[in-house]
Amino acid sequence: MTYPDYLLVGHITRDLTPEGDRPGGTVMYSGRTAVALGSHTAVLTSAATDFAGMHVLDGLDVVNVAAAATSTFENVYTPHGRVQTIHATAATLTPDHLPMAWRAPAIAHLAPVGHEVDLRLIGCFPHSLTCLTPQGWLRAWGPDGRVYPRHWPEAEEILPLADVVVLSEEDLPDVATFWHYWVWSKLLVLTGGPKGCLVLQGETAVHVPGISVQQVDPTGAGDIFATAYFIRYHQTGDALAAARFANYVAAHSVTQIGIEAVTAAVKQAAKHNE
């Protein structure tokens, strides 16, 4: 194993859709985006050993912690918003699962979709740009698997340890949580889809407008935005330039459907925005 440029920690998922099962999860969209943007990328994940969807991580370095089941999600879109259900979860990812050769990537991206990323992992990367997309820690579900937002009790402890945090406005349970997260984060980016994003650093908040495109499929756009942001911020140290780049790349990703077409659009958008 060699040191990766970009390391992802989180579950690949099996997503149930009316068109059939398909692989998903932040590690898929962010992992493929990082490769499209030129990064040597590694993924620490967990899934059943017979999960056919693992092929979407071909070309990435992957450590899969074998589990009895693959994390399985179902999203139903209604006039009142998305109804999300978790049908199964894979194994918890801990520091013991992390190869020694993966402890100093340029960028370490903790990307939970549930509660699968052990919080101790945030302390494993003292020489990396440590980045969070903590949406999975902001979810809870009951015996029926129905997902609902929750207050993340460890947020005040964990957020200050990250260099960059990217969240969607849909992830926040209320306005008070937003204010707390701003205070606790070194650099917080709140995404709003086509509206663009809000970059919050210290006492400064700047809105960076989105890009107008013909939307075909928005699936994964938030993950793509986050990875494009982390990579450009690592390259430049410029929080606003990273936001403009990530807005552009994520916007063009929604003009396509299917991971191959989406990542091709990401690569082309990034080249155009160099």
Secondary structure as UniProt FT lines:
FT   STRAND          6..9
FT   STRAND          13..17
FT   TURN            18..19
FT   STRAND          20..24
FT   HELIX           26..36
FT   TURN            37..38
FT   STRAND          41..48
FT   TURN            49..50
FT   HELIX           52..57
FT   TURN            58..59
FT   STRAND          61..67
FT   STRAND          71..78
FT   TURN            79..80
FT   STRAND          81..88
FT   HELIX           95..97
FT   HELIX           100..102
FT   STRAND          107..110
FT   HELIX           119..124
FT   TURN            126..127
FT   STRAND          129..132
FT   HELIX           134..138
FT   STRAND          139..141
FT   TURN            143..144
FT   STRAND          146..149
FT   TURN            153..154
FT   HELIX           155..158
FT   HELIX           159..161
FT   STRAND          164..168
FT   HELIX           169..171
FT   HELIX           175..184
FT   STRAND          187..191
FT   HELIX           193..195
FT   STRAND          197..201
FT   TURN            202..203
FT   STRAND          204..208
FT   TURN            219..220
FT   HELIX           221..236
FT   HELIX           239..253
FT   TURN            254..255
FT   HELIX           259..272
//
